[in-house]
Amino acid sequence: MNLVFSLLGPWPRLSETPSVLLPHAGLSAGEHLSDAFARVNPMKRVPAMMDGGFTLCESVAILLYLAHKYKVPDHWYPQDLQARARVDEYLAWQHTGLRRSCLRALWHKVMFPVFLGEQIPPETLAATLAELDVNLQVLEDKFLQDKDFLVGPHISLADLVAITELMHPVGGGCPVFEGHPRLAAWYQRVEAAVGKDLFREAHEVILKVKDCPPADLIIKQKLMPRVLAMIQ
């Protein structure tokens, strides 16, 4: 099984699931825009997976496929109907909720000025960070509430997807957990449940994103329309 991913969107492993991760696609070099990669994912986006002759894209779909294939412990994606529905509820919301605002925060605060050499107006950045704070409050009040994890007493796929998204603005230098004490405590529990070493490994690149070299002109021209479409 081959899984191509981007370490700008750190990919969580499911504990004892056999590792299926390959070196990440060279997004900064535009490798995912090649005709060769289009044979894996015609949309030329990561992540993408090949399992024999079967190909699959979209991060949530891949996570669910892996959870089913490797029969991971029940807490990741519970058999209980209502517990599973809570995981699905979060996964359905996060695409247009937390994920969007986290990506916008990363790109507006760091990637546009540092990687693409484009300055973002202060009022645009302020609006982006305000939107992020609204979604952080939803994450805290609607999903986490007073529980240890997003759907109950045990870590699930919902927590892995959520922490993955939050590490985007964290890597961009946003004080995500300030003013959100329940989220800050949840972050510590997720890190402990995953394992501190694995957690650091998974997020090593995103935490150094401010040090990425500028893109050359050709790559910038290729990436700009896709980035703008992604964060609208």
Contacts in CASP RR format, 6 or more apart in sequence:
PFRMAT RR
TARGET T0000
AUTHOR 0000-0000-0000
METHOD contacts of the structure
MODEL  1
MNLVFSLLGPWPRLSETPSVLLPHAGLSAGEHLSDAFARVNPMKRVPAMM
DGGFTLCESVAILLYLAHKYKVPDHWYPQDLQARARVDEYLAWQHTGLRR
SCLRALWHKVMFPVFLGEQIPPETLAATLAELDVNLQVLEDKFLQDKDFL
VGPHISLADLVAITELMHPVGGGCPVFEGHPRLAAWYQRVEAAVGKDLFR
EAHEVILKVKDCPPADLIIKQKLMPRVLAMIQ
1 20 0 8 1.000
1 49 0 8 1.000
1 50 0 8 1.000
1 51 0 8 1.000
1 52 0 8 1.000
2 20 0 8 1.000
2 22 0 8 1.000
2 49 0 8 1.000
2 50 0 8 1.000
2 51 0 8 1.000
3 11 0 8 1.000
3 20 0 8 1.000
3 21 0 8 1.000
3 22 0 8 1.000
3 47 0 8 1.000
3 48 0 8 1.000
3 49 0 8 1.000
3 50 0 8 1.000
3 62 0 8 1.000
4 22 0 8 1.000
4 24 0 8 1.000
4 25 0 8 1.000
4 32 0 8 1.000
4 37 0 8 1.000
4 40 0 8 1.000
4 46 0 8 1.000
4 47 0 8 1.000
4 48 0 8 1.000
4 49 0 8 1.000
5 11 0 8 1.000
5 21 0 8 1.000
5 24 0 8 1.000
5 25 0 8 1.000
5 46 0 8 1.000
5 47 0 8 1.000
6 24 0 8 1.000
6 25 0 8 1.000
6 26 0 8 1.000
6 27 0 8 1.000
6 32 0 8 1.000
6 46 0 8 1.000
6 47 0 8 1.000
7 24 0 8 1.000
7 204 0 8 1.000
7 205 0 8 1.000
7 206 0 8 1.000
8 27 0 8 1.000
8 106 0 8 1.000
8 168 0 8 1.000
8 205 0 8 1.000
8 206 0 8 1.000
8 209 0 8 1.000
9 164 0 8 1.000
9 167 0 8 1.000
9 168 0 8 1.000
9 206 0 8 1.000
10 164 0 8 1.000
10 167 0 8 1.000
10 202 0 8 1.000
10 203 0 8 1.000
10 205 0 8 1.000
10 206 0 8 1.000
11 21 0 8 1.000
11 47 0 8 1.000
11 59 0 8 1.000
11 164 0 8 1.000
11 202 0 8 1.000
12 160 0 8 1.000
12 161 0 8 1.000
12 163 0 8 1.000
12 164 0 8 1.000
12 194 0 8 1.000
12 202 0 8 1.000
13 19 0 8 1.000
13 21 0 8 1.000
13 198 0 8 1.000
13 202 0 8 1.000
14 63 0 8 1.000
14 66 0 8 1.000
14 67 0 8 1.000
14 70 0 8 1.000
14 72 0 8 1.000
14 76 0 8 1.000
14 160 0 8 1.000
15 72 0 8 1.000
15 73 0 8 1.000
15 76 0 8 1.000
15 194 0 8 1.000
16 72 0 8 1.000
16 73 0 8 1.000
17 66 0 8 1.000
17 70 0 8 1.000
17 72 0 8 1.000
18 70 0 8 1.000
20 49 0 8 1.000
20 66 0 8 1.000
24 46 0 8 1.000
24 205 0 8 1.000
25 31 0 8 1.000
25 32 0 8 1.000
25 37 0 8 1.000
25 46 0 8 1.000
26 32 0 8 1.000
27 46 0 8 1.000
27 223 0 8 1.000
28 115 0 8 1.000
28 212 0 8 1.000
28 213 0 8 1.000
28 215 0 8 1.000
28 219 0 8 1.000
29 219 0 8 1.000
30 219 0 8 1.000
30 222 0 8 1.000
30 223 0 8 1.000
31 37 0 8 1.000
32 41 0 8 1.000
32 44 0 8 1.000
32 45 0 8 1.000
32 46 0 8 1.000
33 44 0 8 1.000
33 222 0 8 1.000
34 44 0 8 1.000
37 44 0 8 1.000
37 48 0 8 1.000
38 44 0 8 1.000
40 48 0 8 1.000
40 50 0 8 1.000
40 55 0 8 1.000
41 48 0 8 1.000
41 55 0 8 1.000
41 57 0 8 1.000
43 57 0 8 1.000
45 57 0 8 1.000
47 57 0 8 1.000
47 58 0 8 1.000
47 59 0 8 1.000
47 62 0 8 1.000
48 55 0 8 1.000
48 56 0 8 1.000
48 57 0 8 1.000
49 55 0 8 1.000
49 56 0 8 1.000
49 57 0 8 1.000
49 62 0 8 1.000
49 65 0 8 1.000
51 65 0 8 1.000
51 69 0 8 1.000
56 62 0 8 1.000
56 65 0 8 1.000
59 161 0 8 1.000
60 91 0 8 1.000
60 95 0 8 1.000
60 161 0 8 1.000
63 157 0 8 1.000
63 160 0 8 1.000
63 161 0 8 1.000
64 77 0 8 1.000
64 157 0 8 1.000
66 72 0 8 1.000
67 76 0 8 1.000
67 77 0 8 1.000
67 157 0 8 1.000
68 77 0 8 1.000
75 154 0 8 1.000
75 155 0 8 1.000
75 156 0 8 1.000
76 155 0 8 1.000
76 156 0 8 1.000
76 157 0 8 1.000
76 160 0 8 1.000
77 84 0 8 1.000
77 87 0 8 1.000
77 156 0 8 1.000
77 157 0 8 1.000
78 84 0 8 1.000
78 87 0 8 1.000
78 151 0 8 1.000
78 156 0 8 1.000
83 151 0 8 1.000
83 152 0 8 1.000
86 150 0 8 1.000
86 151 0 8 1.000
86 152 0 8 1.000
86 158 0 8 1.000
87 151 0 8 1.000
87 156 0 8 1.000
87 157 0 8 1.000
87 158 0 8 1.000
90 143 0 8 1.000
90 150 0 8 1.000
90 151 0 8 1.000
90 158 0 8 1.000
90 161 0 8 1.000
90 162 0 8 1.000
91 157 0 8 1.000
91 158 0 8 1.000
91 161 0 8 1.000
93 143 0 8 1.000
94 161 0 8 1.000
94 162 0 8 1.000
94 165 0 8 1.000
97 135 0 8 1.000
97 138 0 8 1.000
98 135 0 8 1.000
98 136 0 8 1.000
98 138 0 8 1.000
98 139 0 8 1.000
98 162 0 8 1.000
98 165 0 8 1.000
98 166 0 8 1.000
99 165 0 8 1.000
100 231 0 8 1.000
101 128 0 8 1.000
101 131 0 8 1.000
101 132 0 8 1.000
101 134 0 8 1.000
101 135 0 8 1.000
102 132 0 8 1.000
102 135 0 8 1.000
102 165 0 8 1.000
102 166 0 8 1.000
102 168 0 8 1.000
102 169 0 8 1.000
103 165 0 8 1.000
103 168 0 8 1.000
103 230 0 8 1.000
103 231 0 8 1.000
104 128 0 8 1.000
104 131 0 8 1.000
104 132 0 8 1.000
104 231 0 8 1.000
105 128 0 8 1.000
105 129 0 8 1.000
105 132 0 8 1.000
105 168 0 8 1.000
105 169 0 8 1.000
105 172 0 8 1.000
105 174 0 8 1.000
106 168 0 8 1.000
106 169 0 8 1.000
106 171 0 8 1.000
106 172 0 8 1.000
106 209 0 8 1.000
107 227 0 8 1.000
107 231 0 8 1.000
108 120 0 8 1.000
108 124 0 8 1.000
108 125 0 8 1.000
108 128 0 8 1.000
108 231 0 8 1.000
109 120 0 8 1.000
109 125 0 8 1.000
109 128 0 8 1.000
109 129 0 8 1.000
109 169 0 8 1.000
109 172 0 8 1.000
109 173 0 8 1.000
109 174 0 8 1.000
110 171 0 8 1.000
110 172 0 8 1.000
110 173 0 8 1.000
110 209 0 8 1.000
110 210 0 8 1.000
111 209 0 8 1.000
111 227 0 8 1.000
112 118 0 8 1.000
112 119 0 8 1.000
112 120 0 8 1.000
113 119 0 8 1.000
113 120 0 8 1.000
114 210 0 8 1.000
114 212 0 8 1.000
114 214 0 8 1.000
115 212 0 8 1.000
115 214 0 8 1.000
115 215 0 8 1.000
116 214 0 8 1.000
116 215 0 8 1.000
116 220 0 8 1.000
116 223 0 8 1.000
116 224 0 8 1.000
116 227 0 8 1.000
117 214 0 8 1.000
117 220 0 8 1.000
129 174 0 8 1.000
132 169 0 8 1.000
132 174 0 8 1.000
132 176 0 8 1.000
136 176 0 8 1.000
136 180 0 8 1.000
136 183 0 8 1.000
137 180 0 8 1.000
139 162 0 8 1.000
139 183 0 8 1.000
140 180 0 8 1.000
140 182 0 8 1.000
140 183 0 8 1.000
143 150 0 8 1.000
143 151 0 8 1.000
143 158 0 8 1.000
143 162 0 8 1.000
144 150 0 8 1.000
144 182 0 8 1.000
144 183 0 8 1.000
144 186 0 8 1.000
146 182 0 8 1.000
147 153 0 8 1.000
148 154 0 8 1.000
148 186 0 8 1.000
148 189 0 8 1.000
149 155 0 8 1.000
149 156 0 8 1.000
149 158 0 8 1.000
149 159 0 8 1.000
149 186 0 8 1.000
149 189 0 8 1.000
149 190 0 8 1.000
149 193 0 8 1.000
150 156 0 8 1.000
150 158 0 8 1.000
150 159 0 8 1.000
150 162 0 8 1.000
150 186 0 8 1.000
151 158 0 8 1.000
155 189 0 8 1.000
155 190 0 8 1.000
155 193 0 8 1.000
155 194 0 8 1.000
159 186 0 8 1.000
159 190 0 8 1.000
159 193 0 8 1.000
160 190 0 8 1.000
160 194 0 8 1.000
163 187 0 8 1.000
163 190 0 8 1.000
166 176 0 8 1.000
166 187 0 8 1.000
167 203 0 8 1.000
167 206 0 8 1.000
167 207 0 8 1.000
168 206 0 8 1.000
169 176 0 8 1.000
170 176 0 8 1.000
170 206 0 8 1.000
170 207 0 8 1.000
171 206 0 8 1.000
171 207 0 8 1.000
171 209 0 8 1.000
171 210 0 8 1.000
172 209 0 8 1.000
172 210 0 8 1.000
173 210 0 8 1.000
176 183 0 8 1.000
177 183 0 8 1.000
177 184 0 8 1.000
177 187 0 8 1.000
190 199 0 8 1.000
191 199 0 8 1.000
194 202 0 8 1.000
215 223 0 8 1.000
END
